[in-house]
Amino acid sequence: MSEVRVENLSKSYGSACALDAVSLRFPDGGFFGLLGPSGSGKTTLLRAIAGFVEPDAGQVLICDRPVVDVPVEAREIGMVFQNYALFPNMSVSENVAFGLRVRRVPTVEAKARVAEVLELVQLGPLGDRRPHELSGGQRQRVAMARAIVTRPSVLLLDEPLSALDKALRVDMQIELKRIQREVGITTIFVTHDQEEALTLSDRIGILKGGRLIREGRPEEVYSDPGDVFTARFLGEANVLEGRAVDGALELAGGTRVARPADGATMIAVRPEHLSVSRDRPEIASALRADLRQRIFAGAMGTCVLHWEGQQLKAVARHEEFADLPESGPVWISWCDRHARGLRAE
Amino acid sequence: MAEAGHLARTDRLRAAGLLAPAYLWLTVAVFLPLSAMAFFSIITDVPFGDTEWRVTAENYAAFLESPTYARLLWKSVLLGVKVTALCVLIGFPCAWVLAKMIRGRSREALFLLVILPFWSNSLVRIFSWAIVLRGNGVLDKAVNAVWPWNVEVNLLFSEWAIVIGLVHSYLPYVILTAYLALQAIDDSLIEAARSLGAKWWTILWRVVLPLSSSGLIAGAVLVFVPVVGSFMEPRILGGRMGTYYGTVIEDQFVAVFNWPLGAALSFILLAVVLAILAVSAPVLRKART
């Protein structure tokens, strides 16, 4: 059981509040993504769990053990740093063996475990290389191997893929996920890349201004963001505001659409759920908008629209897209089940 | 091939042109004085005025004939080792604090304090130490002001006084070179070592020292070489105790006016220092990896 919990964790630097009473549970064996814009406190949260940041208030529990007063070196964590932080004066094997040597694991056993973990990250034959002789992806793997060889209770990843180029990053995402599944270790990672968070995580937490504003499974959070910030931050969203009239929602311009069940006066429609057509569709939730730009991008195309002084975006499949005019008045519509109610911030 | 050869030739010419001022400077400032000294060291008398002189090896033979010179050289080397060791032991922690624990303006202020000894005249510095260390001096008075019973603190004219004066003069070299080396170590390396369970001494021994050893060694060499040949500090702070190899060389030039012997002794010192560095180089290189 290696669940990690933080309870009412607060930290401020001078007058700037980095963490504001954050409580969160990181389930055992899960892959948890902490997502947020820069300055949202996600890195501070990760570093507080690691022990590099001493919180002003609150508690961190690793396997039900309170660790706020435990120094980093006694917390039994594994951490992968943004720049990998491999020791340049040691070979790959020595880097990986470092944590084992510190724990006085017998040489024979240490050797076997280093070989095993290098095999796991597919770096078997490169044990004698120096870090500067490796590519970015290989360094990333060494950093992973070094962090997990000591069998820590929790693995912390600080923007682990941000130093890699795009193509390599996608490969490493798959690789990270595979390694994490094979080892089954509770993993918490920090990223500002929402796509990466959605791909890798079992659960994600979204932070803003030091507060946790949403937590849940990626699909759940994506399809029902709950508030304006999350809707805009996690993917793109068209946010439409209206006022409640007779159980319906009256949008600007007087069009009435179905009101979400929770009684919100703001709705979000994802670009992929917004249909664009020349003729008026037979759904009630339809608006007259002005098509400003059509951007062709292979299988899908993007439409940039203007409606009541607001810019909207729609993504359409090729056949639907080809049918549209270059610009001019069109109809946009959506199924009511795709319109999600939002709380204002 | 011919093309490449031609290119290489113009490159060489350009390189020679660019290096010429440096070589000229080395010739004027290093090679010529050293040659003059080498010449002095193999003649019988200074070739000034109408003195008679001839080429001889007597000056070098003098070093071997009297055991005093070798004994004093050994004493100077030991002094060099002591002062270098103290400079490293004090300078490295100072550099660590400057590089890793202090940020912003207070770092600049501390840097100024570190470099300050460089800005004061060395004679003034040494005489100040004499005033501090002598009996009934500043140190004596300060100690007696807090100590419950009367003690006499007189460090002047002892080896301690010489070591203190030298350490004070040469400490900035070690602090600055170690600071540069430590500055180059990424903080995340230390954090990574901590996250892997390493205590501070393991981090120091396995990560920080190996990565900063080149800077430390450079600083140690910068201290050791001049200390072995030092003569001002031993003379003023050592008094009767302060006869070292460096003071003997100085005597030959200033007091006895036996330049040939002084030159010969200087070259023997140069050879011994180079030999020590050559012998310790493999050991030090090994320490770096």
Interface residues (C-beta under 8 A of the other chain):
Chain A: A50 F52 P71 V72 E73 A74 E76 I77 G78 M79 F81 Q82 N83 A85 L86 F87 P88 N89 F98 G99 V102 R103 R146 A147 T150 L156
Chain B: D186 S188 L189 E191 A192 A193 R194 S195 L196 G197 A198 K199 T202 R206 V207 P210 L211 T289
